[in-house]
């Protein structure tokens, strides 16, 4: 099947670039390893954008090519699978499987939205509940699947008020995507960012540090977005009138009891989850690695005596392709950094120490916000952007941690098309329930994109410096 014209032109351009890099002297100041790294990086990016091939397959192929050509060692390639952040994500998915199996989500929904009496209360209580799920379920697609029964229950209760159902259909994926920045395990892209920062700068972002920086942004962006969804999809008449959501209505879409006394399994799982989150947040006090805490929690959650899910069933929920993708892209980042390709590439950008930090960060935020139009995978966006952003930040005199966080947070916006993100696609087509149209999504994106970008930039320039992450690379006298 022939490629479309646009993809053909793009592929020819990338192949031409690779051919140019193969010519000695065509890239002054770039070593042979640097040329190979850049060529593999360009080919992988083009494949992520223009082909239907699985992202993880492409990343593994790129990592293998870098290893075979001697740019990185086999130890470097395989060691990325043993990274602490990879183990953290594996164990977090096993814990999430235990939480999902107990049906605690239904009880949480009754606790939160059962108290709503107005449309605005329902909107913001739902938003608050979705933000909290970032601590229990890693990856946005997993949180979307967990929240879908709750949406169906709300949609059934409000079936006579169609615009409110459309509003909720937009609200759920919007908040799920924007609130992911709250925690390190919120998205695989976060772990890629942490790995790139460590490899290129030696800076190590802990779970607590990410929480301190990401949670305020997640809360602010989620509730602002919720208000925007409410205003762009409903009229004043739609927002009038009381709202009543009963436990019986939520029970219709839940396989487990949503009220009454907790079962022993629910009590154990809730206590375990609370303990794990508490230990994650108190890492500076006890010094135990979040990955070790997660591993202990996963073993308890799958134990024959205390667990709520079998060990092999918990492991089945782990997205192994995502983990392989993360490991391979970390290896690509090492190759770009160690070979000097990243520094050489950003050297062509008209930046310097005289560039105002706000202009540099504004450029990073704008490019990262728009990147979902080319790269649908959030992890792929961070794999492409963060190594270059970190290298460029150093050249511009900007703190690479600030730049990497801003890029990763801005890349969380992916609402323009139903295909831009899995949660958006999931809620765009719910059998038997009216949801939003592409026009609804585009109208929301027209307002949400600049709002999200402006908020991330404000946090990078104003809020994060107050939390100990300065804008400049070096403290000015």
KEFIVEX-168714 format. One line per field, with one value per residue (C-alpha): residue in one letter; y, z, x. Coordinates in steps of 0.001 Angstrom, whole numbers, plus 500000, padded with zeros to 6 digits. Each point is the difference from the previous one (the first is absolute). Last residue first. Layout:
<recs>
residu <- (a  ...)
v <- (Y  ...)
w <- (Z  ...)
u <- (X  ...)
</recs>
This chain:
<recs>
residu <- (x  x  x  x  x  x  x  x  x  x  x  x  x  x  x  x  x  x  x  x  x  x  x  x  x  x  x  x  x  x  x  x  x  x  x  x  x  x  x  x  x  x  x  x  x  x  x  x  x  x  x  x  x  x  x  x  x  x  x  x  x  x  x  x  x  x  x  x  x  x  x  x  x  x  x  x  x  x  x  x  x  x  x  x  x  x  x  x  x  x  x  x  x  x  x  x  x  x  x  x  x  x  x  x  x  x  x  x  x  x  x  x  x  x  x  x  x  x  x  x  x  x  x  x  x  x  x  x  x  x  x  x  x  x  x  x  x  x  x  x  x  x  x  x  x  x  x  x  x  x  x  x  x  x  x  x  x  x  x  x  x  x  x  x  x  x  x  x  x  x  x  x  x  x  x  x  x  x  x  x  x  x  x  x  x  x  x  x  x  x  x  x  x  x  x  x  x  x  x  x  x  x  x  x  x  x  x  x  x  x  x  x  x  x  x  x  x  x  x  x  x  x  x  x  x  x  x  x  x  x  x  x  x  x  x  x  x  x  x  x  x  x  x  x  x  x  x  x  x  x  x  x  x  x  x  x  x  x  x  x  x  x  x  x  x  x  x  x  x  x  x  x  x  x  x  x  x  x  x  x  x  x  x  x  x  x  x  x  x  x  x  x  x  x  x  x  x  x  x  x  x  x  x  x  x  x  x  x  x  x  x  x  x  x  x  x  x  x  x  x  x  x  x  x  x  x  x  x  x  x  x  x  x  x  x  x  x  x  x  x  x  x  x  x  x  x  x  x  x  x  x  x  x  x  x  x  x  x  x  x  x  x  x  x  x  x  x  x  x  x  x  x  x  x  x  x  x  x  x  x  x  x  x  x  x  x  x  x  x  x  x  x  x  x  x  x  x  x  x  x  x  x  x  x  x  x  x  x  x  x  x  x  x  x  x  x  x  x  x  x  x  x  x  x  x  x  x  x  x  x  x  x  x  x  x  x  x  x  x  x  x  x  x  x  x  x  x  x  x  x  x  x  x  x  x  x  x  x  x  x  x  x  x  x  x  x  x  x  x  x  x  x  x  x  x  x  x)
v <- (537294  497846  496453  497723  498109  502653  499315  498836  496788  500403  500220  503791  499528  497506  502553  503011  499244  496288  500246  502951  498171  496946  502228  501866  496740  498515  503103  500270  496368  500053  502730  498642  496489  500311  501063  497238  497359  501139  499983  496481  498958  499373  497169  498395  496678  496667  498950  502392  501533  503230  498867  497379  502159  502832  497524  498477  503305  502076  497713  501887  503198  503216  498744  499154  502286  497933  501267  503230  498139  498160  503153  502028  497229  499744  503779  500355  497073  501365  503284  502629  501410  499824  497347  497906  500345  498827  496701  499404  500952  497698  496984  500920  500384  496659  497598  502360  499945  496223  499537  502058  497940  501919  501645  502579  501884  499015  502273  503192  500308  499025  502646  502709  499031  499887  503336  501603  498553  501636  503320  499959  499284  503094  498930  501583  496649  498804  498757  500221  496253  498349  499172  498032  497252  499990  499757  497122  498195  500168  496232  499651  501991  498611  496447  500307  501307  497049  497661  501724  499492  496255  499688  502065  498007  496733  501237  501134  496634  498255  501762  498299  498673  496390  500353  500429  496845  498083  501143  499234  502940  501092  499186  499284  496233  498901  503084  502131  503339  499248  499354  503133  502131  498761  500709  503473  500834  498746  502134  503029  499623  499818  503108  500055  503749  501203  497219  501284  500386  496513  498539  501699  498787  496425  500143  501421  497312  497229  501290  500259  496511  498454  501699  499026  496366  499877  501352  503590  500520  501433  501849  499482  496212  498322  499488  503721  501610  499617  500857  503562  500557  498329  502267  503001  502960  503022  503208  503116  502449  502445  499079  499057  503338  501854  498159  496990  498846  502986  501148  496588  498948  503278  499494  496500  501314  502458  497174  497671  502639  501168  496525  498587  503032  499753  496233  500265  501880  498461  496611  500027  500786  497262  497341  500976  502065  499123  502543  498437  502284  497842  496523  501125  502545  497449  497400  502433  501057  496382  499293  502914  498844  496697  501890  500684  497956  503096  501662  503054  500281  497527  502678  501446  496701  498665  503447  500269  496331  500327  503522  499412  497180  501987  502962  497740  498525  503512  500923  497054  500822  497202  497384  501560  496891  497779  502310  500013  496191  499772  502490  497905  496877  501834  501146  496826  499821  503658  499473  497133  502081  502856  497924  499024  499333  500858  503371  501418  498909  503038  502376  498110  500462  503725  500383  498106  502316  502968  499061  498755  503222  502026  498019  500517  497714  497853  497862  496680  501197  499367  497149  498176  500224  498802  496971  499192  500381  497613  497152  497435  498858  503550  500526  496706  500782  503435  498375  497840  503101  501826  497054  500201  503817  500059  497267  502193  502992  498047  499297  496311  500215  502824  497587  498108  502785  501254  496488  499459  502957  503257  501484  496625  499553  496929  501903  503052  497755  497960  503136  501171  496615  500001  503460  498976  496885  502032  502524  497288  500426  502140  502247  503766  501538  497220  498991  503560  500201  496682  501078  503321  498358  497368  502733  502151  497124  498986  503546  500326  496726  501286  503228  503290  503196  500529  498045  499228  499264  496276  499204  497749  503038  501015  496553  500207  503428  498699  497050  502439  502176  496970  498753  503387  500211  496473  500711  503090  498203  497068  496734  497333  496697)
w <- (542546  497530  501015  497199  497580  500167  500625  503564  501378  503772  500423  499555  496740  498988  500414  498000  496719  499533  501587  497801  496900  500871  500502  496720  498060  501602  499315  496438  499277  501955  498005  496468  501446  501339  496614  498278  502337  499556  496213  500158  501598  503683  501665  499697  501891  498543  498953  501296  497161  500827  503577  498935  497276  502449  502547  497285  498862  496807  498087  501153  498710  501687  503576  500467  502749  502125  497799  502006  503204  498371  498410  503196  502048  497581  499945  503779  500497  497289  501936  497298  498907  496330  499197  503000  498970  496461  501248  502285  497278  497472  502326  501052  496540  498216  502908  501573  496885  499668  503547  499237  496886  497347  498484  497295  501387  503505  499601  500239  503778  499964  497369  501903  503379  498729  498217  503127  502012  497713  499948  503777  500486  498018  497387  500887  501081  496471  497546  496228  499527  498012  503188  501046  497610  501045  503687  499343  497743  502535  499905  503727  499887  496889  500898  503577  498697  497629  502951  501897  496885  500121  503688  499647  496971  501785  502944  497718  498190  503405  500957  503403  500369  499487  502966  502331  498658  500532  503620  500789  501068  503347  502179  503706  500316  496512  499453  496934  501734  502521  497210  498134  503154  500689  496373  500175  503142  498310  496933  502198  501534  503794  501585  503072  500309  496483  498576  501824  496915  498726  503463  500269  496521  500925  503338  498467  497313  502570  502264  497067  498811  503433  500527  496549  500509  503446  498465  500806  501638  497870  496740  496531  499886  497189  496313  499509  497307  501718  503342  498788  499640  503356  501712  498933  497824  500414  498085  500537  497296  497973  498173  496795  499953  500228  496949  499950  498015  500138  503550  501672  498099  501004  503649  499876  498270  502829  502483  498265  499341  503619  501547  497608  500366  503795  499777  497616  501927  503448  498537  497728  502987  502059  497327  499619  497210  499534  498233  498491  496988  496888  501406  503030  498090  497259  502535  501797  496698  498922  503344  499468  496467  501434  501530  503470  501730  500910  501400  499409  496301  499224  500967  496483  498258  502482  500284  496266  499646  502613  499209  496346  500696  502997  497779  497460  502808  501192  496484  499950  503084  500027  500205  503222  502218  497101  499169  503639  500104  496661  501207  503105  497860  497806  502901  500289  496226  499929  502903  498158  496824  501957  501330  503647  502220  503695  500398  496718  501209  502309  497024  498754  503331  500065  496471  500858  502989  497676  497405  502451  501994  496798  499006  503399  502921  500151  503126  498173  497711  502496  502361  497348  497569  502650  500662  496293  499706  502931  497773  501492  496676  498991  503155  499525  496339  501013  502367  497129  497823  502688  500257  496331  500086  502933  498372  496930  502204  501724  496705  499286  496485  499314  500761  496788  497646  502067  500403  496250  499549  498350  496681  499048  496725  501379  503138  498210  497583  502908  501726  496783  499463  503596  499511  496782  501595  503036  497803  498158  496220  498597  498201  499566  503401  501928  496872  499454  503611  499709  496774  501496  503171  497947  497852  503028  501824  496896  499459  503661  499920  496998  501861  499350  499806  496325  498692  496344  500797  499470  497982  501992  501472  496500  499355  503294  499080  496584  501700  502250  497069  497955  502938  500361  496303  500015  503152  498417  496716  501643  500141  497388  501071)
u <- (524835  497994  499318  501045  497778  497334  496321  500420  498462  499573  496223  499900  501918  497271  497206  501189  501765  499273  496549  499066  501250  497902  496934  500514  500338  496893  497906  501313  499031  496708  498281  500335  500070  496437  498645  501972  498586  496425  500516  501443  496679  499385  498147  496574  499837  498883  503495  502694  501992  501801  500674  502554  501569  500702  501406  502246  501513  500147  497613  496898  501647  501162  500241  503663  501315  502382  502836  499846  500879  502903  501420  499664  501606  502918  500535  499869  502377  502320  500447  500376  503371  499034  502595  498932  496380  500770  501444  497008  497510  501683  499931  496401  498468  500292  499542  497461  497865  500412  498703  496912  499320  498084  503073  499225  496970  501096  503038  497923  500256  503684  500820  498114  501494  503592  499600  498550  502892  502568  498124  499593  503684  501054  502589  503348  501471  499512  497474  499695  499375  502768  501898  496927  501066  503644  499143  497584  502479  502854  500456  499309  496753  498366  501060  498725  496681  499722  500605  497190  497877  500654  499106  496830  498823  500702  497936  497177  500000  499783  496782  499554  496447  501102  502366  497037  498391  503263  500178  496371  497853  498552  502998  500212  500443  501035  502200  499238  499385  502782  502508  498884  500300  503522  500954  498435  501994  503175  499247  499271  503500  500127  501573  497718  499383  500864  497741  496910  497791  500733  499473  496601  499020  500951  498171  496814  500041  500505  497231  497591  500929  499554  496633  498760  501023  498332  496770  499100  496637  497188  500302  501509  499611  501915  499176  499419  497846  496617  501662  500600  496247  499313  502550  497968  500980  497752  500567  497925  498955  501973  503190  498229  498155  503309  501246  502283  503035  502365  499223  500170  503117  501675  499080  501440  503127  500555  499428  502452  502657  500100  499962  502592  502265  499858  500722  502954  502672  499599  499102  503046  502204  498337  500459  503646  501541  503691  502223  503139  499665  499658  499316  498017  497935  499294  498841  497703  498460  499488  498337  497652  499149  498785  497111  498571  502708  502035  496917  497811  500904  497204  497469  499831  499232  497438  498404  499376  499030  497205  498794  499204  497540  498740  499132  498298  497888  499163  498897  497616  497979  497384  502786  501330  499886  501057  502915  501127  500000  501789  502617  500646  500332  502582  502195  502113  500515  501042  502397  501646  500321  501574  502865  500456  496958  499817  501727  498660  496543  499982  499745  496935  498247  500691  498648  496825  499515  500635  497403  497372  500286  499604  496911  498390  499160  503120  500337  499732  502774  502779  499087  497992  502915  502467  497797  499960  503777  500525  498849  502407  501525  500951  502072  501871  500660  501293  502503  501280  500235  501993  502386  500914  500207  502413  502071  500452  500848  502765  501726  500509  498613  502480  502840  499257  501002  502940  501383  499689  502338  499023  501136  501483  498112  498229  498949  498609  498101  498604  498743  498338  498363  498806  498506  498245  498527  498877  498198  498045  500125  497170  502499  500395  500630  501706  501926  501214  501156  501826  501714  501101  501380  501848  501588  500860  501640  501973  501225  500959  501891  501946  500752  498245  502074  499344  496983  500666  503648  499619  496834  497672  498237  498914  498534  498113  498611  498920  498291  498146  498915  498932  497912  498324  499174  498566  497988  498464  499285  498203  501987  499353  498386)
</recs>
